């Protein structure tokens, strides 16, 4: 999944919240500027 972030500091593992009751655990796969790739780990 490609994500665009406001901040350049993205940790190696993080949670993306899609809705108040739906989130996914992710791992950073690549980064180019403010865009990065996330891989679901859950």
CHARMM-style PDB file with segment names, atoms N, HN, CA, C and O in Angstrom:
ATOM      1  N   UNK     1       0.832  -1.149   0.000  1.00  0.00      PROA
ATOM      2  CA  UNK     1       0.000   0.000   0.000  1.00  0.00      PROA
ATOM      3  C   UNK     1       0.894   1.234   0.000  1.00  0.00      PROA
ATOM      4  O   UNK     1       1.845   1.302   0.779  1.00  0.00      PROA
ATOM      5  N   UNK     2       0.612   2.196  -0.847  1.00  0.00      PROA
ATOM      6  HN  UNK     2      -0.161   2.141  -1.480  1.00  0.00      PROA
ATOM      7  CA  UNK     2       1.335   3.466  -0.885  1.00  0.00      PROA
ATOM      8  C   UNK     2       0.629   4.465   0.018  1.00  0.00      PROA
ATOM      9  O   UNK     2      -0.593   4.604  -0.032  1.00  0.00      PROA
ATOM     10  N   UNK     3       1.414   5.167   0.852  1.00  0.00      PROA
ATOM     11  HN  UNK     3       2.407   5.055   0.892  1.00  0.00      PROA
ATOM     12  CA  UNK     3       0.878   6.144   1.800  1.00  0.00      PROA
ATOM     13  C   UNK     3       1.648   7.447   1.633  1.00  0.00      PROA
ATOM     14  O   UNK     3       2.847   7.426   1.354  1.00  0.00      PROA
ATOM     15  N   UNK     4       0.977   8.570   1.799  1.00  0.00      PROA
ATOM     16  HN  UNK     4       0.003   8.587   2.025  1.00  0.00      PROA
ATOM     17  CA  UNK     4       1.632   9.882   1.795  1.00  0.00      PROA
ATOM     18  C   UNK     4       1.482  10.455   3.194  1.00  0.00      PROA
ATOM     19  O   UNK     4       0.374  10.538   3.725  1.00  0.00      PROA
ATOM     20  N   UNK     5       2.612  10.855   3.795  1.00  0.00      PROA
ATOM     21  HN  UNK     5       3.512  10.788   3.365  1.00  0.00      PROA
ATOM     22  CA  UNK     5       2.614  11.343   5.174  1.00  0.00      PROA
ATOM     23  C   UNK     5       2.949  12.819   5.242  1.00  0.00      PROA
ATOM     24  O   UNK     5       3.676  13.342   4.398  1.00  0.00      PROA
ATOM     25  N   UNK     6       2.413  13.489   6.257  1.00  0.00      PROA
ATOM     26  HN  UNK     6       1.823  13.064   6.943  1.00  0.00      PROA
ATOM     27  CA  UNK     6       2.755  14.891   6.514  1.00  0.00      PROA
ATOM     28  C   UNK     6       4.163  15.004   7.080  1.00  0.00      PROA
ATOM     29  O   UNK     6       4.880  15.961   6.786  1.00  0.00      PROA
ATOM     30  N   UNK     7       4.560  14.030   7.891  1.00  0.00      PROA
ATOM     31  HN  UNK     7       3.977  13.252   8.130  1.00  0.00      PROA
ATOM     32  CA  UNK     7       5.852  14.061   8.561  1.00  0.00      PROA
ATOM     33  C   UNK     7       6.769  13.017   7.959  1.00  0.00      PROA
ATOM     34  O   UNK     7       6.308  11.943   7.570  1.00  0.00      PROA
ATOM     35  N   UNK     8       8.047  13.304   7.873  1.00  0.00      PROA
ATOM     36  HN  UNK     8       8.422  14.176   8.188  1.00  0.00      PROA
ATOM     37  CA  UNK     8       9.005  12.384   7.266  1.00  0.00      PROA
ATOM     38  C   UNK     8       9.453  11.285   8.214  1.00  0.00      PROA
ATOM     39  O   UNK     8      10.006  10.279   7.770  1.00  0.00      PROA
ATOM     40  N   UNK     9       9.228  11.456   9.506  1.00  0.00      PROA
ATOM     41  HN  UNK     9       8.779  12.273   9.867  1.00  0.00      PROA
ATOM     42  CA  UNK     9       9.644  10.445  10.480  1.00  0.00      PROA
ATOM     43  C   UNK     9       8.592   9.347  10.572  1.00  0.00      PROA
ATOM     44  O   UNK     9       7.560   9.520  11.221  1.00  0.00      PROA
ATOM     45  N   UNK    10       8.856   8.221   9.922  1.00  0.00      PROA
ATOM     46  HN  UNK    10       9.693   8.080   9.395  1.00  0.00      PROA
ATOM     47  CA  UNK    10       7.943   7.075   9.958  1.00  0.00      PROA
ATOM     48  C   UNK    10       8.704   5.936  10.625  1.00  0.00      PROA
ATOM     49  O   UNK    10       9.774   5.555  10.151  1.00  0.00      PROA
ATOM     50  N   UNK    11       8.176   5.383  11.714  1.00  0.00      PROA
ATOM     51  HN  UNK    11       7.307   5.693  12.100  1.00  0.00      PROA
ATOM     52  CA  UNK    11       8.881   4.296  12.401  1.00  0.00      PROA
ATOM     53  C   UNK    11       8.847   3.009  11.585  1.00  0.00      PROA
ATOM     54  O   UNK    11       8.019   2.881  10.684  1.00  0.00      PROA
ATOM     55  N   UNK    12       9.725   2.055  11.879  1.00  0.00      PROA
ATOM     56  HN  UNK    12      10.398   2.159  12.611  1.00  0.00      PROA
ATOM     57  CA  UNK    12       9.760   0.782  11.144  1.00  0.00      PROA
ATOM     58  C   UNK    12       8.463  -0.016  11.244  1.00  0.00      PROA
ATOM     59  O   UNK    12       8.102  -0.727  10.306  1.00  0.00      PROA
ATOM     60  N   UNK    13       7.753   0.096  12.380  1.00  0.00      PROA
ATOM     61  HN  UNK    13       8.046   0.673  13.141  1.00  0.00      PROA
ATOM     62  CA  UNK    13       6.461  -0.567  12.554  1.00  0.00      PROA
ATOM     63  C   UNK    13       5.479   0.453  13.115  1.00  0.00      PROA
ATOM     64  O   UNK    13       5.841   1.266  13.965  1.00  0.00      PROA
ATOM     65  N   UNK    14       4.232   0.410  12.637  1.00  0.00      PROA
ATOM     66  HN  UNK    14       3.938  -0.251  11.947  1.00  0.00      PROA
ATOM     67  CA  UNK    14       3.243   1.405  13.029  1.00  0.00      PROA
ATOM     68  C   UNK    14       1.847   0.861  12.789  1.00  0.00      PROA
ATOM     69  O   UNK    14       1.678  -0.218  12.223  1.00  0.00      PROA
ATOM     70  N   UNK    15       0.851   1.615  13.223  1.00  0.00      PROA
ATOM     71  HN  UNK    15       0.989   2.492  13.683  1.00  0.00      PROA
ATOM     72  CA  UNK    15      -0.557   1.254  13.037  1.00  0.00      PROA
ATOM     73  C   UNK    15      -1.218   2.299  12.152  1.00  0.00      PROA
ATOM     74  O   UNK    15      -1.065   3.497  12.389  1.00  0.00      PROA
ATOM     75  N   UNK    16      -1.948   1.860  11.138  1.00  0.00      PROA
ATOM     76  HN  UNK    16      -2.071   0.887  10.945  1.00  0.00      PROA
ATOM     77  CA  UNK    16      -2.758   2.758  10.314  1.00  0.00      PROA
ATOM     78  C   UNK    16      -4.206   2.602  10.773  1.00  0.00      PROA
ATOM     79  O   UNK    16      -4.732   1.491  10.832  1.00  0.00      PROA
ATOM     80  N   UNK    17      -4.839   3.718  11.095  1.00  0.00      PROA
ATOM     81  HN  UNK    17      -4.412   4.621  11.048  1.00  0.00      PROA
ATOM     82  CA  UNK    17      -6.238   3.708  11.527  1.00  0.00      PROA
ATOM     83  C   UNK    17      -7.094   4.170  10.356  1.00  0.00      PROA
ATOM     84  O   UNK    17      -7.008   5.324   9.936  1.00  0.00      PROA
ATOM     85  N   UNK    18      -7.919   3.269   9.831  1.00  0.00      PROA
ATOM     86  HN  UNK    18      -7.989   2.332  10.173  1.00  0.00      PROA
ATOM     87  CA  UNK    18      -8.795   3.563   8.695  1.00  0.00      PROA
ATOM     88  C   UNK    18     -10.131   4.145   9.145  1.00  0.00      PROA
ATOM     89  O   UNK    18     -10.718   4.975   8.451  1.00  0.00      PROA
ATOM     90  N   UNK    19     -10.602   3.712  10.299  1.00  0.00      PROA
ATOM     91  HN  UNK    19     -10.125   3.039  10.864  1.00  0.00      PROA
ATOM     92  CA  UNK    19     -11.876   4.164  10.882  1.00  0.00      PROA
ATOM     93  C   UNK    19     -11.761   3.976  12.388  1.00  0.00      PROA
ATOM     94  O   UNK    19     -10.849   3.289  12.848  1.00  0.00      PROA
ATOM     95  N   UNK    20     -12.662   4.568  13.168  1.00  0.00      PROA
ATOM     96  HN  UNK    20     -13.403   5.126  12.795  1.00  0.00      PROA
ATOM     97  CA  UNK    20     -12.554   4.429  14.629  1.00  0.00      PROA
ATOM     98  C   UNK    20     -12.478   2.986  15.131  1.00  0.00      PROA
ATOM     99  O   UNK    20     -11.858   2.717  16.160  1.00  0.00      PROA
ATOM    100  N   UNK    21     -13.099   2.072  14.416  1.00  0.00      PROA
ATOM    101  HN  UNK    21     -13.603   2.291  13.580  1.00  0.00      PROA
ATOM    102  CA  UNK    21     -13.093   0.673  14.855  1.00  0.00      PROA
ATOM    103  C   UNK    21     -12.332  -0.260  13.913  1.00  0.00      PROA
ATOM    104  O   UNK    21     -12.528  -1.475  13.954  1.00  0.00      PROA
ATOM    105  N   UNK    22     -11.463   0.300  13.060  1.00  0.00      PROA
ATOM    106  HN  UNK    22     -11.304   1.287  13.026  1.00  0.00      PROA
ATOM    107  CA  UNK    22     -10.719  -0.539  12.112  1.00  0.00      PROA
ATOM    108  C   UNK    22      -9.304  -0.001  11.924  1.00  0.00      PROA
ATOM    109  O   UNK    22      -9.114   1.094  11.394  1.00  0.00      PROA
ATOM    110  N   UNK    23      -8.313  -0.775  12.362  1.00  0.00      PROA
ATOM    111  HN  UNK    23      -8.467  -1.664  12.793  1.00  0.00      PROA
ATOM    112  CA  UNK    23      -6.912  -0.399  12.191  1.00  0.00      PROA
ATOM    113  C   UNK    23      -6.111  -1.636  11.782  1.00  0.00      PROA
ATOM    114  O   UNK    23      -6.553  -2.769  11.973  1.00  0.00      PROA
ATOM    115  N   UNK    24      -4.924  -1.397  11.215  1.00  0.00      PROA
ATOM    116  HN  UNK    24      -4.564  -0.477  11.060  1.00  0.00      PROA
ATOM    117  CA  UNK    24      -4.052  -2.491  10.778  1.00  0.00      PROA
ATOM    118  C   UNK    24      -2.625  -2.214  11.224  1.00  0.00      PROA
ATOM    119  O   UNK    24      -2.162  -1.074  11.179  1.00  0.00      PROA
ATOM    120  N   UNK    25      -1.925  -3.268  11.657  1.00  0.00      PROA
ATOM    121  HN  UNK    25      -2.301  -4.194  11.693  1.00  0.00      PROA
ATOM    122  CA  UNK    25      -0.514  -3.180  11.994  1.00  0.00      PROA
ATOM    123  C   UNK    25       0.278  -3.245  10.690  1.00  0.00      PROA
ATOM    124  O   UNK    25      -0.041  -4.037   9.804  1.00  0.00      PROA
ATOM    125  N   UNK    26       1.309  -2.411  10.577  1.00  0.00      PROA
ATOM    126  HN  UNK    26       1.568  -1.768  11.297  1.00  0.00      PROA
ATOM    127  CA  UNK    26       2.069  -2.317   9.324  1.00  0.00      PROA
ATOM    128  C   UNK    26       3.567  -2.287   9.589  1.00  0.00      PROA
ATOM    129  O   UNK    26       4.024  -2.053  10.707  1.00  0.00      PROA
ATOM    130  N   UNK    27       4.314  -2.534   8.516  1.00  0.00      PROA
ATOM    131  HN  UNK    27       3.943  -2.725   7.607  1.00  0.00      PROA
ATOM    132  CA  UNK    27       5.766  -2.440   8.530  1.00  0.00      PROA
ATOM    133  C   UNK    27       6.172  -1.565   7.358  1.00  0.00      PROA
ATOM    134  O   UNK    27       5.608  -1.672   6.269  1.00  0.00      PROA
ATOM    135  N   UNK    28       7.141  -0.707   7.579  1.00  0.00      PROA
ATOM    136  HN  UNK    28       7.600  -0.619   8.464  1.00  0.00      PROA
ATOM    137  CA  UNK    28       7.664   0.169   6.532  1.00  0.00      PROA
ATOM    138  C   UNK    28       8.440  -0.667   5.520  1.00  0.00      PROA
ATOM    139  O   UNK    28       9.324  -1.432   5.903  1.00  0.00      PROA
ATOM    140  N   UNK    29       8.121  -0.530   4.231  1.00  0.00      PROA
ATOM    141  HN  UNK    29       7.402   0.092   3.920  1.00  0.00      PROA
ATOM    142  CA  UNK    29       8.798  -1.310   3.186  1.00  0.00      PROA
ATOM    143  C   UNK    29       9.719  -0.447   2.332  1.00  0.00      PROA
ATOM    144  O   UNK    29      10.798  -0.902   1.953  1.00  0.00      PROA
ATOM    145  N   UNK    30       9.323   0.783   2.021  1.00  0.00      PROA
ATOM    146  HN  UNK    30       8.446   1.152   2.330  1.00  0.00      PROA
ATOM    147  CA  UNK    30      10.161   1.696   1.244  1.00  0.00      PROA
ATOM    148  C   UNK    30       9.737   3.122   1.536  1.00  0.00      PROA
ATOM    149  O   UNK    30       8.653   3.365   2.067  1.00  0.00      PROA
ATOM    150  N   UNK    31      10.613   4.075   1.178  1.00  0.00      PROA
ATOM    151  HN  UNK    31      11.493   3.878   0.746  1.00  0.00      PROA
ATOM    152  CA  UNK    31      10.307   5.481   1.412  1.00  0.00      PROA
ATOM    153  C   UNK    31      10.988   6.326   0.344  1.00  0.00      PROA
ATOM    154  O   UNK    31      12.166   6.133   0.043  1.00  0.00      PROA
ATOM    155  N   UNK    32      10.232   7.271  -0.229  1.00  0.00      PROA
ATOM    156  HN  UNK    32       9.275   7.429   0.015  1.00  0.00      PROA
ATOM    157  CA  UNK    32      10.748   8.271  -1.178  1.00  0.00      PROA
ATOM    158  C   UNK    32      10.108   9.595  -0.790  1.00  0.00      PROA
ATOM    159  O   UNK    32       8.932   9.825  -1.072  1.00  0.00      PROA
ATOM    160  N   UNK    33      10.876  10.464  -0.145  1.00  0.00      PROA
ATOM    161  HN  UNK    33      11.831  10.277   0.084  1.00  0.00      PROA
ATOM    162  CA  UNK    33      10.334  11.743   0.306  1.00  0.00      PROA
ATOM    163  C   UNK    33       9.223  11.532   1.313  1.00  0.00      PROA
ATOM    164  O   UNK    33       9.423  10.863   2.326  1.00  0.00      PROA
ATOM    165  N   UNK    34       8.039  12.103   1.045  1.00  0.00      PROA
ATOM    166  HN  UNK    34       7.876  12.647   0.222  1.00  0.00      PROA
ATOM    167  CA  UNK    34       6.909  11.963   1.973  1.00  0.00      PROA
ATOM    168  C   UNK    34       6.010  10.775   1.619  1.00  0.00      PROA
ATOM    169  O   UNK    34       4.987  10.566   2.271  1.00  0.00      PROA
ATOM    170  N   UNK    35       6.370  10.003   0.608  1.00  0.00      PROA
ATOM    171  HN  UNK    35       7.201  10.173   0.078  1.00  0.00      PROA
ATOM    172  CA  UNK    35       5.616   8.801   0.248  1.00  0.00      PROA
ATOM    173  C   UNK    35       6.343   7.576   0.779  1.00  0.00      PROA
ATOM    174  O   UNK    35       7.573   7.527   0.796  1.00  0.00      PROA
ATOM    175  N   UNK    36       5.560   6.581   1.215  1.00  0.00      PROA
ATOM    176  HN  UNK    36       4.561   6.621   1.201  1.00  0.00      PROA
ATOM    177  CA  UNK    36       6.185   5.337   1.665  1.00  0.00      PROA
ATOM    178  C   UNK    36       5.257   4.167   1.437  1.00  0.00      PROA
ATOM    179  O   UNK    36       4.042   4.319   1.311  1.00  0.00      PROA
ATOM    180  N   UNK    37       5.859   3.003   1.388  1.00  0.00      PROA
ATOM    181  HN  UNK    37       6.846   2.879   1.491  1.00  0.00      PROA
ATOM    182  CA  UNK    37       5.092   1.769   1.224  1.00  0.00      PROA
ATOM    183  C   UNK    37       4.923   1.074   2.538  1.00  0.00      PROA
ATOM    184  O   UNK    37       5.865   0.986   3.325  1.00  0.00      PROA
ATOM    185  N   UNK    38       3.726   0.574   2.789  1.00  0.00      PROA
ATOM    186  HN  UNK    38       2.961   0.645   2.149  1.00  0.00      PROA
ATOM    187  CA  UNK    38       3.412  -0.132   4.037  1.00  0.00      PROA
ATOM    188  C   UNK    38       2.968  -1.548   3.701  1.00  0.00      PROA
ATOM    189  O   UNK    38       2.218  -1.776   2.753  1.00  0.00      PROA
ATOM    190  N   UNK    39       3.448  -2.488   4.498  1.00  0.00      PROA
ATOM    191  HN  UNK    39       4.057  -2.302   5.269  1.00  0.00      PROA
ATOM    192  CA  UNK    39       3.035  -3.891   4.369  1.00  0.00      PROA
ATOM    193  C   UNK    39       2.250  -4.253   5.630  1.00  0.00      PROA
ATOM    194  O   UNK    39       2.728  -4.040   6.744  1.00  0.00      PROA
ATOM    195  N   UNK    40       1.052  -4.797   5.454  1.00  0.00      PROA
ATOM    196  HN  UNK    40       0.664  -4.970   4.548  1.00  0.00      PROA
ATOM    197  CA  UNK    40       0.257  -5.240   6.607  1.00  0.00      PROA
ATOM    198  C   UNK    40       0.942  -6.436   7.260  1.00  0.00      PROA
ATOM    199  O   UNK    40       1.400  -7.350   6.574  1.00  0.00      PROA
ATOM    200  N   UNK    41       1.008  -6.422   8.576  1.00  0.00      PROA
ATOM    201  HN  UNK    41       0.635  -5.680   9.133  1.00  0.00      PROA
ATOM    202  CA  UNK    41       1.648  -7.530   9.305  1.00  0.00      PROA
ATOM    203  C   UNK    41       0.670  -8.302  10.173  1.00  0.00      PROA
ATOM    204  O   UNK    41       1.058  -9.296  10.787  1.00  0.00      PROA
ATOM    205  N   UNK    42      -0.571  -7.881  10.244  1.00  0.00      PROA
ATOM    206  HN  UNK    42      -0.886  -7.074   9.746  1.00  0.00      PROA
ATOM    207  CA  UNK    42      -1.549  -8.608  11.053  1.00  0.00      PROA
ATOM    208  C   UNK    42      -2.472  -9.433  10.205  1.00  0.00      PROA
ATOM    209  OT1 UNK    42      -3.357 -10.108  10.732  1.00  0.00      PROA
TER     210      UNK     42
END
